[in-house]
């Protein structure tokens, strides 16, 4: 959203009553509401039409024929602003240019929880569609009443109510009048048949792109307000903690005289371990942060992270059963073929192309925060708790940021700005530096998966699976440093996403081993699903190889749901899959080629029983046996997400998932030394180059009357296993720890050659 410098502060009632209008509100489904992060009760119920923690979203038709629709989710580059606009325009029969979509502004949008788990369109599309359809039905009924004709004799088109013959009766604005009206979403709303769609299901250019390419105010980094100051945070070497888990100060002294000559310096702020320099000019804030002499207590050694398997296995954990059926011990003893393996996923960075930024203004005892957060309502509550400010005195305005696909430092920069704005009574902008972002962002967490299973019968498996996921929600850095929150001891239970395999099993024993984080870690694209499926689909390939079965046919043998069966067959056909039973004989030198397959549905652990899209990959690779370098040359990625609001948007999401997943699988891993993160610049954290991009073919399954499913993360999930399986097809090597670097490949080749001798 392009936010004006002085965005007006409107309550929900004022927002609705600003002109004649008709709004439809609706409550969030109980299933999803239970899984949402709680944000506390509304604090200003008298000025709100409906408690915004109970309202999911609403659509409002104005007297001038324009439409405003509000949604608590935000667009992270996935195109949901465009998709939501299509949905509303379709059901209201208005042009998309007449619809304004407000996303993530905590003063005027409902709290729908964080924008995670590919859940925005899936959770909001159908009720938003119904809300728009209800307004259209109201207009038809009002026109019929005024003109004394049957409702069935009328149609809507381009913001007008017409007779079926085409004669115009009234514009929408004429039927609304000057009063502000609001009605709850009806249980039974007449919806357009999909066959009548002219906007939804058709490719539409992204609405956010023009402003970005023409330099209009879009990004929080570019936001400016009068009197704005600039700040940098001077970080401690580590987050100490006392026996109760609270941050124990590691600060010993600050020498303010060391920055006395910085020309535009305004203030040095010290609150326990929170140390900041504030200046009128940004370059002076940077200079002061580098010159300020701060003495900290020596950090404790992090401990060895050389082996993630050992590091995670040595941490305390609590076993949480997820699914149990039959007798796995007995079934394993009798199984025809078995595999026992541990698969390892590394710590990874979000690697946002620009470091995080936040801006806050404290004025008239009220706080406005401009943020790139993916969780503006959660951030709103976190800041209120951190600063002991009533929630009705805080507004978070969500603006575009530099990318995230998970919990990076966007919330932290915003909270830092909020602390400093209140401290100085002026607007303060906090921009992180690259090394600060890399050191302090909550990493995509490491994970280990232990699998022991086999073939229990002609068409069923025995499966034992345990997943270790040391993560939590990453409390705000400012809150931790000021001693307001515990130092990340709380376990964040997201490791169970897709822990249960989607294959027929007669005997099953699935557990999550919940662990507190070793380093600051939170969610990243694919959350625990991507590592879990890496294990599941590598395991299935290992079983197929033991039985001498074709990997595609072997999977189909244990699948039950017709949708993923059809998808896997379609992807295999598009890729020109040729059945194979084992790797062919390969030369000892030069470049060898291979092909691998994987499939899965992204299931939300946070929202039990709710799944996003099905996806399947066929990956082609080349492996240089001399250097160990792997190149993914082609990926055929298929997805079934039901009704596609914007097919081009879905296609772009699949392509983006493929590129990022290839990078994460082949290259990305955070390095540590005894002091913490050592990957502090881009050179120490390699990502895929443009010259390494694979050819990407996308297969989108027809919706066949199915409702929309999430597309933001699903296509990433099968990627690592498909690549690992292709490497096996090329070389006969099983790589069970990512990333698949040349060093790992050479080590595996050396071990295989030694064993062969």
C-alpha positions as MATLAB code, in Angstrom:
seq = 'XXXXXXXXXXXXXXXXXXXXXXXXXXXXXXXXXXXXXXXXXXXXXXXXXXXXXXXXXXXXXXXXXXXXXXXXXXXXXXXXXXXXXXXXXXXXXXXXXXXXXXXXXXXXXXXXXXXXXXXXXXXXXXXXXXXXXXXXXXXXXXXXXXXXXXXXXXXXXXXXXXXXXXXXXXXXXXXXXXXXXXXXXXXXXXXXXXXXXXXXXXXXXXXXXXXXXXXXXXXXXXXXXXXXXXXXXXXXXXXXXXXXXXXXXXXXXXXXXXXXXXXXXXXXXXXXXXXXXXXXXXXXXXXXXXXXXXXXXXXXXXXXXXXXXXXXXXXXXXXXXXXXXXXXXXXXXXXXXXXXXXXXXXXXXXXXXXXXXXXXXXXXXXXXXXXXXXXXXXXXXXXXXXXXXXXXXXXXXXXXXXXXXXXXXXXXXXXXXXXXXXXXXXXXXXXXXXXXXXXXXXXXXXXXXXXXXXXXXXXXXXXXXXXXXXXXXXXXXXXXXXXXXXXXXXXXXXXXXXXXXXXXXXXXXXXXXXXXXXXXXXXXXXXXXXXXXXXXXXXXXXXXXXXXXXXXXXXXXXXXXXXXXXXXXXXXXXXXXXXXXXXXXXXXXXXXXXXXXXXXXXXXXXXXXXXXXXXXXXXXXXXXXXXXXXXXXXXXXXXXXXXXXXXXXXXXXXXXXXXXXXXXXXXXXXXXXXXXXXXXXXXXXXXXXXXXXXXXXXXXXXXXXXXXXXXXXXXXXXXXXXXXXXXXXXXXXXXXXXXXXXXXXXXXXXXXXXXXX';
ca = [
       0.000    0.000    0.000;
       1.356    3.440   -0.885;
       1.066    5.169    2.466;
       0.925    8.992    2.661;
       3.329   10.685    5.000;
       0.514   11.760    7.306;
      -1.820    8.769    7.072;
      -5.116    9.688    8.792;
      -5.908    7.800   11.981;
      -9.442    6.451   11.480;
     -11.333    4.135   13.736;
     -13.291    1.359   12.068;
     -16.578    3.210   12.567;
     -15.121    6.409   11.122;
     -13.760    4.436    8.200;
     -17.222    3.125    7.406;
     -19.117    6.331    8.127;
     -16.886    8.597    6.042;
     -19.523    8.463    3.298;
     -22.587    6.520    2.302;
     -21.629    2.864    2.090;
     -22.632   -0.736    2.496;
     -20.239   -3.120    4.241;
     -20.391   -6.860    4.861;
     -18.426   -8.335    7.750;
     -17.795  -11.939    8.667;
     -16.167  -13.941   11.438;
     -13.121  -16.130   11.029;
     -13.756  -19.897   10.849;
     -13.328  -21.479   14.288;
     -10.865  -24.047   12.947;
      -8.442  -21.372   11.798;
      -9.153  -19.041   14.694;
      -7.992  -21.684   17.170;
      -4.661  -21.866   15.398;
      -4.110  -18.126   15.197;
      -1.636  -16.367   17.418;
      -3.713  -14.559   20.034;
      -3.526  -10.792   20.001;
      -5.593  -10.024   23.089;
      -8.959   -8.327   23.404;
      -9.927   -5.206   21.517;
      -9.189   -2.093   23.528;
     -11.443    0.436   21.852;
     -14.658   -1.445   21.216;
     -16.743    1.712   21.303;
     -15.091    3.077   18.167;
     -15.180   -0.183   16.240;
     -18.061   -1.516   14.236;
     -17.084   -5.059   15.269;
     -14.277   -6.361   17.478;
     -11.410   -6.665   15.008;
     -10.148   -9.822   16.696;
     -13.437  -11.506   15.788;
     -13.924  -10.090   12.301;
     -12.057  -11.806    9.512;
     -12.383   -9.218    6.747;
     -14.938   -6.998    5.139;
     -15.896   -5.506    1.800;
     -17.324   -2.000    1.597;
     -19.106   -0.410   -1.370;
     -18.977    3.388   -1.356;
     -21.581    5.781   -2.708;
     -19.283    6.799   -5.579;
     -19.165    3.213   -6.792;
     -15.669    2.489   -5.529;
     -14.962   -0.482   -3.300;
     -12.702   -0.808   -0.288;
     -11.818   -4.238    0.992;
      -9.773   -4.883    4.111;
      -7.718   -7.913    5.005;
      -5.329   -8.505    7.873;
      -2.948  -10.530    5.713;
      -0.199   -8.819    3.731;
       1.378   -9.289    0.316;
       4.911  -10.676    0.621;
       5.443  -10.705   -3.120;
       3.042  -13.592   -3.637;
       0.458  -11.425   -5.419;
      -2.373  -11.756   -2.912;
      -3.260   -8.051   -3.317;
      -4.008   -8.760   -6.970;
      -5.812  -12.030   -6.199;
      -8.012  -10.462   -3.515;
      -8.844   -7.595   -5.857;
      -9.857  -10.058   -8.573;
     -12.138  -11.912   -6.167;
     -13.958   -8.772   -5.049;
     -14.210   -7.307   -8.552;
     -15.576  -10.583   -9.921;
     -18.415  -11.029   -7.460;
     -19.350   -7.332   -7.433;
     -19.186   -6.965  -11.208;
     -16.930   -3.917  -11.073;
     -13.663   -3.136  -12.765;
     -10.556   -3.994  -10.782;
      -9.511   -0.341  -10.962;
     -12.490    0.533   -8.731;
     -11.289   -1.737   -5.905;
      -8.836   -0.572   -3.245;
      -7.364   -3.352   -1.139;
      -6.142   -2.369    2.332;
      -3.777   -4.959    3.803;
      -2.264   -5.210    7.269;
      -3.123   -1.761    8.654;
      -3.982   -2.562   12.267;
      -6.358    0.392   12.605;
      -8.698   -0.682    9.811;
      -8.085   -4.338    9.053;
      -9.103   -7.369   11.095;
      -6.631   -9.506   12.978;
      -6.361  -12.730   10.976;
      -3.075  -13.820   12.465;
       0.256  -13.868   10.661;
       0.665  -14.192    6.916;
       2.143  -17.678    6.965;
       1.498  -21.232    5.830;
       0.264  -20.382    2.305;
      -3.010  -19.567    4.002;
      -4.045  -16.119    2.743;
      -6.106  -16.947   -0.344;
      -7.124  -20.322    1.067;
      -8.559  -18.853    4.281;
      -9.849  -15.543    2.936;
     -10.849  -16.080   -0.692;
     -14.148  -17.890   -0.162;
     -15.585  -15.660    2.614;
     -14.379  -12.506    0.831;
     -16.053  -13.767   -2.311;
     -19.282  -14.302   -0.357;
     -19.112  -10.829    1.196;
     -18.821   -9.209   -2.240;
     -21.605  -11.427   -3.595;
     -23.874  -10.421   -0.719;
     -23.446   -6.755   -1.574;
     -24.294   -7.510   -5.210;
     -27.407   -9.411   -4.118;
     -28.459   -6.493   -1.887;
     -28.148   -4.114   -4.857;
     -30.260   -6.377   -7.047;
     -32.953   -6.600   -4.375;
     -32.927   -2.841   -3.791;
     -33.224   -2.116   -7.513;
     -36.048   -4.652   -7.817;
     -37.889   -3.028   -4.893;
     -37.561    0.480   -6.305;
     -38.673   -0.456   -9.808;
     -41.226   -3.089   -8.889;
     -39.687   -5.884  -10.907;
     -38.583   -9.410   -9.987;
     -34.991   -9.801   -8.828;
     -34.563  -12.614  -11.310;
     -35.179  -10.170  -14.170;
     -32.117   -8.078  -13.273;
     -28.371   -8.433  -13.803;
     -25.290   -6.479  -12.781;
     -22.510   -5.280  -15.027;
     -19.686   -2.737  -14.616;
     -21.090   -1.188  -11.453;
     -24.629   -0.937  -12.833;
     -27.900   -2.797  -12.299;
     -29.577   -3.591  -15.628;
     -32.638   -5.329  -16.922;
     -31.822   -8.606  -18.611;
     -32.517   -6.780  -21.890;
     -29.617   -4.405  -21.156;
     -31.643   -1.362  -20.048;
     -29.876    0.519  -17.255;
     -31.845    0.953  -14.020;
     -29.324    2.430  -11.558;
     -25.676    2.682  -10.658;
     -24.449    1.064   -7.478;
     -23.890    4.465   -5.895;
     -27.474    5.520   -6.547;
     -28.720    2.424   -4.757;
     -26.439    2.929   -1.737;
     -27.586    6.425   -0.825;
     -26.022    8.572    1.890;
     -26.304    6.262    4.909;
     -23.569    3.954    6.185;
     -24.920    0.436    6.511;
     -23.297   -2.742    7.759;
     -24.625   -6.281    7.745;
     -23.086   -9.600    8.848;
     -22.238  -12.167    6.235;
     -25.277  -14.279    5.438;
     -25.068  -18.047    5.709;
     -26.473  -18.611    2.213;
     -25.275  -16.171   -0.437;
     -25.942  -16.616   -4.187;
     -22.544  -16.906   -5.851;
     -21.567  -16.601   -9.471;
     -20.980  -19.946  -11.155;
     -17.355  -20.453  -12.118;
     -18.519  -20.699  -15.743;
     -19.545  -17.022  -15.577;
     -16.166  -15.756  -14.332;
     -14.535  -13.045  -16.404;
     -11.870  -11.911  -13.919;
     -11.126  -14.773  -11.503;
      -9.268  -17.617  -13.153;
      -7.818  -15.339  -15.820;
      -4.253  -13.993  -15.977;
      -3.995  -10.468  -14.600;
      -0.858   -8.301  -14.305;
       0.270   -7.751  -10.721;
      -1.172   -4.511   -9.333;
       1.917   -3.724   -7.252;
       4.450   -3.779  -10.078;
       3.836   -0.358  -11.742;
       4.524    1.609   -8.548;
       7.684   -0.407   -7.914;
       9.175    0.096  -11.359;
       8.286    3.808  -11.485;
       9.729    4.599   -8.056;
       6.516    5.536   -6.250;
       6.428    5.239   -2.485;
       6.064    1.525   -1.860;
       8.854    0.302    0.382;
       9.204    1.082    4.067;
      12.862    1.876    3.399;
      11.751    4.927    1.381;
       9.250    6.252    3.933;
      10.041    9.757    5.235;
       8.233   12.024    7.712;
       9.079   15.589    8.788;
      11.596   15.815   11.612;
      12.682   12.220   11.175;
      15.858   11.078   12.911;
      18.088    8.128   11.989;
      19.319    5.442   14.358;
      21.633    2.470   14.451;
      21.691   -0.192   17.146;
      24.970   -1.227   18.754;
      24.541   -4.922   19.439;
      26.050   -6.993   22.240;
      28.117  -10.014   21.223;
      25.455  -12.354   22.594;
      22.144  -12.577   24.448;
      23.000  -13.546   27.998;
      20.362  -15.006   30.275;
      19.854  -15.605   33.954;
      18.555  -18.765   35.619;
      14.970  -17.664   34.987;
      15.536  -17.261   31.258;
      15.487  -13.454   31.285;
      18.269  -11.582   29.524;
      21.080  -10.876   31.976;
      22.899   -7.686   31.061;
      26.247   -8.152   29.384;
      26.865   -4.389   29.128;
      29.685   -3.041   31.299;
      30.185    0.534   30.069;
      29.492    3.054   27.291;
      32.002    5.828   26.547;
      29.859    8.654   25.172;
      32.914   10.857   24.639;
      34.034    8.505   21.870;
      31.349    9.948   19.570;
      31.413   13.556   20.773;
      32.706   14.798   17.416;
      29.930   13.218   15.328;
      28.275   16.322   13.953;
      24.542   15.587   13.895;
      24.447   13.183   16.843;
      21.281   13.734   18.895;
      21.395   11.141   21.637;
      22.851    7.863   22.850;
      20.101    5.651   24.270;
      21.025    2.936   26.774;
      18.335    0.694   28.281;
      20.009   -2.349   29.836;
      21.619   -4.089   26.828;
      19.706   -1.988   24.278;
      22.221    0.581   23.016;
      21.425    2.942   20.145;
      22.877    6.059   18.561;
      20.462    8.606   17.084;
      21.451   11.353   14.649;
      19.820   13.802   12.285;
      21.705   12.330    9.315;
      21.908    8.644    8.508;
      25.617    8.649    7.669;
      26.314   10.173   11.086;
      24.288    7.451   12.805;
      26.371    4.850   10.965;
      29.601    6.614   11.900;
      28.576    6.911   15.550;
      27.663    3.208   15.728;
      31.164    2.340   14.536;
      32.988    4.801   16.777;
      31.054    4.296   20.008;
      33.227    2.516   22.557;
      31.105   -0.079   24.341;
      32.509   -2.675   26.723;
      30.654   -5.972   26.940;
      31.233   -9.052   29.018;
      33.041  -11.811   27.160;
      30.612  -14.121   25.364;
      30.404  -17.793   26.306;
      31.492  -20.266   23.632;
      28.666  -21.356   21.362;
      29.856  -24.940   21.246;
      30.565  -27.075   18.223;
      28.122  -26.810   15.309;
      30.318  -28.873   13.004;
      27.856  -31.781   13.189;
      24.229  -30.667   13.292;
      23.187  -34.239   13.963;
      25.272  -34.319   17.141;
      24.385  -30.736   18.124;
      20.639  -31.378   17.899;
      20.799  -34.851   19.440;
      22.608  -33.465   22.499;
      19.893  -30.885   23.251;
      17.042  -31.590   25.696;
      13.816  -32.433   23.916;
      10.248  -33.365   24.711;
       8.627  -36.107   22.678;
       5.226  -35.177   21.266;
       3.347  -38.076   19.611;
       1.697  -37.138   16.314;
       0.341  -40.402   14.940;
       0.481  -44.043   16.008;
      -1.079  -47.094   14.399;
      -0.360  -50.784   14.634;
       2.843  -52.346   15.992;
       5.875  -50.837   14.249;
       8.406  -53.040   16.060;
       6.690  -56.204   14.916;
       6.059  -54.871   11.413;
       9.680  -53.758   10.978;
      10.925  -57.172   12.027;
       8.756  -58.767    9.349;
       9.212  -56.124    6.622;
      10.521  -57.229    3.215;
      12.803  -54.238    2.720;
      13.789  -51.659    5.339;
      15.742  -48.415    5.438;
      17.100  -46.720    8.535;
      18.540  -43.264    7.961;
      18.994  -39.783    9.389;
      18.427  -36.778    7.138;
      19.859  -33.376    8.060;
      18.765  -29.865    7.112;
      21.029  -26.869    7.930;
      20.434  -23.454    9.433;
      19.676  -21.076    6.574;
      19.208  -17.347    6.196;
      16.230  -15.548    4.771;
      18.859  -13.529    2.935;
      16.540  -10.603    2.215;
      17.987   -8.562   -0.626;
      17.923   -5.441    1.552;
      18.440   -5.318    5.325;
      15.343   -4.651    7.424;
      14.000   -1.174    8.154;
      11.352    0.315   10.427;
      10.020    3.794   11.149;
       8.034    4.968   14.156;
       6.513    8.262   15.290;
       5.434    9.105   18.855;
       2.965   11.979   18.795;
       0.201   13.031   21.186;
       0.857    9.923   23.308;
       0.164    7.689   20.318;
       2.563    5.537   18.341;
       2.491    4.936   14.587;
       4.840    2.309   13.192;
       5.563    1.765    9.511;
       6.803   -1.768    9.062;
       7.581   -4.487    6.550;
       6.383   -7.135    9.016;
       4.522  -10.172    7.741;
       2.645  -10.169   11.062;
       1.463   -6.585   11.666;
      -1.224   -7.484   14.198;
       1.155   -9.660   16.195;
       3.770   -6.902   16.048;
       1.110   -4.444   17.245;
       0.495   -6.555   20.357;
       4.189   -7.258   20.928;
       5.035   -3.544   20.895;
       2.156   -2.755   23.242;
       3.437   -5.337   25.702;
       7.051   -4.250   25.326;
       6.348   -0.554   25.921;
       3.407   -1.017   28.330;
       1.169    1.041   26.048;
      -2.562    0.354   25.578;
      -3.181   -1.215   22.187;
      -5.595    1.507   21.133;
      -2.659    3.943   21.163;
      -0.668    1.974   18.592;
      -1.080    1.711   14.864;
       1.063   -0.473   12.609;
       0.948    0.474    8.921;
       2.259   -2.320    6.762;
       4.407   -1.320    3.786;
       6.386   -3.360    1.304;
       9.791   -4.595    2.405;
      12.799   -6.234    0.789;
      11.536   -9.796    0.950;
      11.242  -12.301    3.760;
       9.293  -15.549    3.249;
       9.545  -16.001    6.962;
      10.485  -14.203   10.163;
      13.464  -12.016    9.302;
      14.376   -8.798   11.171;
      11.465   -6.666    9.902;
       9.666   -6.843   13.261;
      12.901   -6.193   15.173;
      13.762   -3.036   13.219;
      10.206   -1.764   13.724;
      10.329   -2.437   17.461;
      13.717   -0.707   17.736;
      12.223    2.345   16.032;
       9.223    2.260   18.379;
      11.460    2.250   21.473;
      13.504    5.180   20.198;
      10.544    7.230   18.938;
       8.951    7.151   22.373;
      12.292    7.822   24.054;
      12.969   10.944   21.952;
       9.405   12.054   21.230;
      10.252   12.270   17.518;
       9.978   10.054   14.466;
      12.940    7.682   14.243;
      13.992    5.480   11.344;
      16.069    2.350   12.007;
      17.877    0.758    9.085;
      19.906   -2.393    9.698;
      23.329   -3.021    8.189;
      24.045   -6.184    6.207;
      26.231   -7.783    8.881;
      23.643   -6.939   11.549;
      20.853   -8.594    9.561;
      22.900  -11.723    8.938;
      24.035  -11.995   12.550;
      20.714  -11.349   14.264;
      17.931  -12.467   11.932;
      16.084  -15.554   13.243;
      17.506  -18.271   11.030;
      15.484  -20.836    9.185;
      16.059  -23.588   11.686;
      18.182  -26.677   11.349;
      16.348  -29.980   11.531;
      17.136  -33.676   11.720;
      14.757  -36.440   10.732;
      15.219  -40.064   11.793;
      13.415  -42.586    9.603;
      13.114  -46.339   10.017;
      10.644  -48.086    7.783;
      10.005  -50.603    5.108;
       7.465  -52.461    2.991;
       4.914  -54.157    5.237;
       2.770  -55.631    2.476;
       2.049  -55.386   -1.257;
       0.584  -51.895   -0.937;
       1.379  -50.654    2.587;
       4.367  -49.399    4.556;
       5.649  -49.566    8.105;
       6.945  -46.132    9.068;
       8.729  -44.760   12.137;
       9.646  -41.083   11.980;
      11.050  -38.573   14.471;
      11.735  -34.927   13.675;
      13.835  -32.454   15.725;
      13.033  -28.792   15.096;
      14.754  -26.361   17.520;
      12.796  -23.157   17.000;
      10.443  -20.607   18.460;
       8.650  -17.451   17.401;
      11.734  -15.242   17.995;
      10.721  -12.547   20.521;
      11.588   -8.985   19.573;
      15.279   -8.169   19.993;
      14.505   -4.871   21.713;
      12.203   -6.631   24.157;
      14.889   -9.189   24.954;
      17.678   -6.637   25.333;
      15.559   -4.469   27.633;
      14.752   -7.494   29.802;
      11.065   -7.567   28.896;
      10.944  -11.155   27.637;
      12.636  -14.471   28.261;
      15.627  -15.250   26.108;
      14.022  -17.564   23.590;
      13.432  -20.582   25.799;
       9.899  -21.207   24.544;
       9.488  -23.992   22.002;
       7.587  -23.101   18.845;
       5.695  -26.207   17.716;
       5.863  -26.119   13.938;
       8.096  -29.147   13.416;
       5.104  -31.383   12.792;
       4.212  -29.889    9.402;
       4.096  -32.852    7.018;
       5.766  -35.100    9.595;
       3.090  -37.675    8.785;
       3.842  -39.236    5.371;
       1.128  -39.188    2.737;
       1.419  -42.855    1.815;
      -0.602  -45.883    2.862;
       0.902  -47.373    6.040;
      -0.371  -50.305    8.083;
       1.939  -49.472   11.011;
       2.893  -45.926   11.920;
       4.774  -44.195   14.739;
       5.376  -40.459   14.177;
       6.774  -38.134   16.851;
       8.032  -34.556   17.059;
      10.925  -33.925   19.429;
      10.253  -30.350   20.513;
      13.409  -28.426   21.354;
      14.276  -24.908   22.417;
      16.510  -23.135   19.873;
      20.284  -23.482   19.922;
      20.637  -20.195   18.033;
      18.000  -17.571   17.272;
      15.681  -19.382   14.881;
      12.142  -19.107   13.583;
      10.136  -19.960   10.495;
      11.306  -19.757    6.891;
       9.600  -20.665    3.622;
       8.454  -24.261    3.839;
       8.960  -24.180    7.624;
       9.500  -27.781    8.798;
       7.665  -29.197    5.801;
      10.543  -28.852    3.370;
      13.033  -30.790    5.556;
      10.408  -33.386    6.549;
       9.526  -34.061    2.913;
      13.242  -34.194    2.060;
      13.349  -37.148    4.448;
      10.061  -38.773    3.366;
      10.713  -38.610   -0.356;
      14.394  -39.580   -0.117;
      13.305  -42.549    2.009;
      10.706  -43.595   -0.577;
      13.376  -43.477   -3.260;
      15.715  -45.577   -1.128;
      12.994  -48.191   -0.650;
      12.239  -48.210   -4.381;
      15.924  -48.771   -5.155;
      16.102  -51.661   -2.678;
      13.122  -53.319   -4.340;
      14.365  -52.552   -7.835;
      11.203  -50.599   -8.572;
      10.651  -47.528  -10.729;
      10.450  -44.482   -8.377;
       7.225  -43.138   -9.926;
       5.417  -46.458  -10.035;
       6.623  -47.285   -6.523;
       5.056  -44.103   -5.123;
       1.792  -44.619   -6.984;
       1.523  -48.066   -5.428;
       1.173  -46.561   -1.930;
      -0.921  -43.478   -2.820;
      -4.689  -43.255   -2.289;
      -5.897  -39.715   -3.067;
      -6.825  -39.312   -6.763;
      -5.646  -35.680   -6.913;
      -1.947  -36.227   -6.121;
      -2.028  -39.429   -8.190;
      -3.222  -37.453  -11.214;
      -0.667  -34.721  -10.514;
       2.288  -37.099  -10.275;
       1.275  -38.792  -13.510;
       0.900  -35.431  -15.274;
       4.320  -34.208  -14.118;
       5.991  -37.466  -15.121;
       4.369  -37.265  -18.549;
       5.428  -33.628  -19.032;
       8.997  -34.533  -18.054;
       9.048  -37.493  -20.417;
       9.772  -39.839  -17.538;
      11.264  -43.172  -18.575;
      10.874  -45.996  -16.031;
      14.124  -46.956  -14.323;
      14.885  -49.505  -11.607;
      18.431  -48.599  -10.501;
      21.224  -46.230  -11.500;
      22.945  -47.296  -14.671;
      26.683  -47.922  -14.753;
      28.409  -44.560  -14.725;
      31.919  -43.470  -15.718;
      34.370  -42.622  -12.954;
      35.158  -39.185  -14.391;
      33.503  -36.378  -16.252;
      29.879  -35.233  -16.129;
      27.050  -37.663  -15.454;
      23.323  -36.994  -15.663;
      20.406  -38.144  -13.558;
      16.719  -37.611  -12.915;
      14.736  -37.685   -9.666;
      11.133  -37.368   -8.558;
       9.320  -36.309   -5.387;
       5.798  -35.272   -4.424;
       3.844  -34.139   -1.372;
       1.134  -31.840   -0.077;
       2.058  -29.000    2.231;
       0.021  -29.610    5.400;
      -0.249  -26.872    8.015;
       0.807  -27.965   11.474;
      -0.525  -24.648   12.823;
      -3.976  -25.230   11.325;
      -4.810  -28.904   12.001;
      -6.520  -30.674    9.148;
      -5.857  -27.841    6.700;
      -3.598  -28.426    3.703;
      -2.257  -26.226    0.946;
      -1.492  -27.296   -2.609;
      -0.188  -30.633   -3.809;
       3.073  -30.370   -5.696;
       5.385  -32.745   -7.558;
       8.842  -32.320   -9.069;
      10.910  -34.111  -11.656;
      14.449  -32.707  -11.503;
      17.257  -33.254  -14.008;
      20.829  -32.814  -12.770;
      24.379  -32.924  -14.013;
      27.148  -33.975  -11.626;
      30.800  -33.282  -12.381;
      32.605  -36.261  -10.869;
      35.930  -34.416  -10.969;
      34.883  -31.253   -9.117;
      31.764  -32.477   -7.269;
      29.748  -29.589   -8.693;
      26.026  -30.220   -9.193;
      23.910  -28.321  -11.661;
      20.129  -28.626  -11.812;
      19.404  -28.250  -15.513;
      15.632  -28.642  -15.638;
      12.724  -28.887  -13.235;
       9.190  -29.887  -14.152;
       7.090  -28.699  -11.221;
       3.395  -29.462  -11.090;
       0.852  -28.055   -8.675;
      -2.792  -28.696   -7.852;
      -4.193  -25.741   -5.934;
      -7.819  -26.011   -6.984;
      -9.353  -22.796   -8.275;
      -6.595  -20.415   -9.357;
      -7.565  -16.790   -8.828;
      -4.716  -15.569  -11.036;
      -3.059  -18.416  -12.988;
      -0.097  -16.203  -13.877;
       0.414  -15.439  -10.198;
       0.370  -19.142   -9.339;
       2.823  -19.905  -12.142;
       5.179  -17.203  -10.879;
       4.977  -18.583   -7.342;
       5.906  -22.049   -8.558;
       8.844  -20.643  -10.517;
      10.034  -18.604   -7.535;
       9.756  -21.597   -5.220;
      11.800  -23.724   -7.613;
      14.614  -21.182   -7.927;
      14.851  -20.520   -4.199;
      14.701  -24.223   -3.344;
      17.457  -25.129   -5.791;
      19.600  -22.447   -4.148;
      18.814  -23.688   -0.628;
      19.450  -27.302   -1.597;
      22.761  -26.817   -3.399;
      24.380  -23.837   -1.709;
      22.854  -22.303    1.400;
      24.007  -22.948    4.958;
      24.812  -20.619    7.862;
      28.319  -21.006    9.230;
      29.180  -20.532   12.897;
      32.274  -20.017   14.999;
      32.617  -19.993   18.778;
      31.164  -16.455   18.920;
      28.100  -17.161   16.810;
      27.190  -16.543   13.154;
      30.218  -16.070   10.921;
      28.338  -15.691    7.600;
      28.145  -11.923    8.006;
      28.434  -10.822    4.374;
      27.148  -12.062    1.040;
      30.470  -13.646    0.133;
      30.179  -15.978    3.131;
      26.619  -16.960    2.284;
      26.426  -18.126   -1.339;
      23.150  -18.189   -3.227;
      22.258  -19.377   -6.708;
      23.546  -17.188   -9.552;
      21.563  -16.248  -12.628;
      23.911  -18.374  -14.718;
      22.948  -21.413  -12.607;
      19.180  -21.129  -13.037;
      17.488  -24.284  -14.309;
      14.883  -24.433  -17.026;
      11.524  -24.492  -15.207;
       8.409  -26.063  -16.733;
       5.223  -25.553  -14.730;
       2.242  -27.892  -14.833;
      -0.952  -26.438  -13.327;
      -3.775  -28.899  -12.816;
      -7.333  -27.877  -13.763;
      -9.427  -26.830  -10.754;
     -12.266  -29.278  -11.497;
     -14.600  -27.376   -9.164;
     -12.231  -27.519   -6.173;
     -11.826  -24.455   -3.914;
      -8.531  -22.520   -3.868;
      -5.575  -23.826   -1.886;
      -2.438  -21.937   -0.848;
       0.425  -21.587   -3.341;
       3.038  -19.506   -1.565;
       5.184  -22.363   -0.226;
       3.920  -25.677   -1.550;
       6.109  -25.870   -4.636;
       9.269  -25.693   -2.529;
       8.487  -28.800   -0.514;
       9.407  -31.677   -2.910;
      12.538  -29.937   -4.269;
      15.419  -31.153   -2.075;
      14.353  -34.799   -2.305;
      13.854  -34.613   -6.073;
      17.383  -33.229   -6.451;
      18.863  -35.784   -4.033;
      17.117  -38.592   -5.888;
      18.423  -37.267   -9.215;
      21.962  -37.250   -7.793;
      21.491  -40.884   -6.785;
      20.273  -41.688  -10.294;
      23.386  -40.027  -11.727;
      26.007  -41.324   -9.319;
      24.606  -43.998   -7.027;
      25.376  -41.686   -4.080;
      22.825  -41.059   -1.330;
      23.208  -37.510    0.006;
      21.264  -37.167    3.241;
      22.575  -33.807    4.440;
      21.961  -30.498    2.655;
      23.308  -28.419    1.074;
      24.767  -30.677   -1.601;
      28.019  -28.780   -1.991;
      30.942  -29.916   -4.165;
      32.856  -30.711   -0.963;
      30.111  -33.082    0.211;
      29.886  -34.725   -3.191;
      33.648  -35.257   -3.373;
      33.668  -36.698    0.154;
      30.823  -39.077   -0.723;
      32.606  -40.146   -3.928;
      35.826  -40.769   -2.014;
      33.986  -42.834    0.599;
      32.220  -44.850   -2.102;
      35.474  -45.509   -3.946;
      37.172  -46.566   -0.710;
      34.315  -48.948    0.104;
      34.428  -50.400   -3.411;
      38.090  -51.244   -2.969;
];
